[in-house]
């Protein structure tokens, strides 16, 4: 027999036919109707006591239309995308007029919504697509003609009278993060528009991918690992833009953090000298940042529930727990802004009137920190005092927002700032005689082994280890070389860890093309990141402190280690 039919025959004798697999799915995966309640509670951001909510809970095909789209597939000639979604309630018809809501849509900000007409509809079956004219609730559907305004996920509903508050489905959450960064640019500068169009398309095609433009003008692509970015670049070059693209050496995202409480109360005055904010920064309790990111706690809870959570789990006192203003950046960012002012000292009414502006300044500051414009992590910012102007005209956002950001930065710089780098969890499988080579390769890349154990019933060992993401480039090739191709490894983002050394230590000199001692790593990473982003060589303290604050610093003699 020919090889393929023979292989098929042997495998079918060995594994049996597919009935068992299909039966297993039918038995163990609940039907759309049975699982609707569970799905809606986990995915829908609104309440379920509305008409739409009830229709989704009942998976009612005659109810109000709600579709959750999660993935986009390019069509044959790569000019547009077909959108894959699940009809949660109602029935979607081809050529139907629908309302499409993006991930940024809220009932307060309806900008991210469009009225569109659906094109053709298909049921997607791997290599085949079966065209249909309508798809009822509980089914997956592939939709044509609505991809233009979708980036990652979206919510589709009907155009019937908007008689109730409309909410979207949650954007997708992943158990890993995109921390590996490459900068891309076209070989021929005139082809930049083509590359940008290609970047837009790969961004749609890969759910975990992020693309952004740094202030220096470089276009950055963030992915989960080398292989992932390899696939992205293949698609960008061959499918979506068809031009030559230069790629810079891969780097990683960093985070900025603090390890102590601010050495003094930092204050800043608004440009019109009518308002003054005082703040300090300190590190968050261990595990709290992860709880916020994993949505174990939400800023949208009521004050009482939020207060109880922080009191019982993290031992905060009642006053502090009840006066949390915001998490940042965004609603699930790993930093907290707390109003620690006393009503006997500060006019709470006036402070409340500028709360939104201060929160915005805090969000902006925590999105790009002062060390090298990377996000801040694990920081608790406390407002200790505030003098706010009585007249509304003197306390507008233009005055308060930049000042809140500046005072957050100065409190951060006074609290022993440090850089954090992402660590990957690596699992290596190798024969027993290769284990020592695996240790050697890991040690050379600042990796450390957490466990090695034999795999029962085989000659293999499993080695589990952590390795800094910045040292993981080429790790797999290195491993294969040292073990003659016998070791196999998998890696995934695991956690953030502080980089050894002080990033603001001016006594360290960075010599080009020389490996730095461990204590100089933070300084090296910070300076090289700043250079790459087109920022000035060092963090200038004068930029964030106004004159009265600088005088206070000079008086307290804290200026020793800081650049002028």
ABEGO torsion letter per residue (X at the ends): XBAAAAAAAAAAAAAEBAAAAAAAAAAABBBAAAAAAAAAAAABABBAABAAAAAAAAGBAABBBBBBBABBBBBAAGABBBBBBBBABEBBBBGBBBBBBBAABBAABAABBBBBBBBBBBBBBEABBBBBABBBBGBBBBBBGAAAABAABBBBBBABBBABBBBBBBBBBBABBBABBBBBBBABAAAAAAAAAAAAAAAAABAABBBBBBAAGBBBBBBABAAAAAAAAAAAAAAAAGBBBBBBBBBBBBBBBBABBBABBBBBBBAAGABBBBBBBBBBBBGAAAAAAAGABBAABBAAAAAAAAAAAAGBBAAAAAABABBOBEAABABBBBBABBAAABBAAAAAAAAAAAAAAAAAAAABBAAAGBBBBGBBBBBABBBBBABAAAABAAAAAAAAAAAAAAAAAAAGBBBBBBBBBBBBBBBAAAAAAAAAAAAAAGBBBABBBBBBGBABBBBBBBBBAAAABGAAAAAAAAAGGABBBBBBBABBBBBBEBAABAABBBBBGBBBBAAAAAAAAAAAAAAAAGBBABBBAAAABBAAAAAAAAAAGAAAABBX
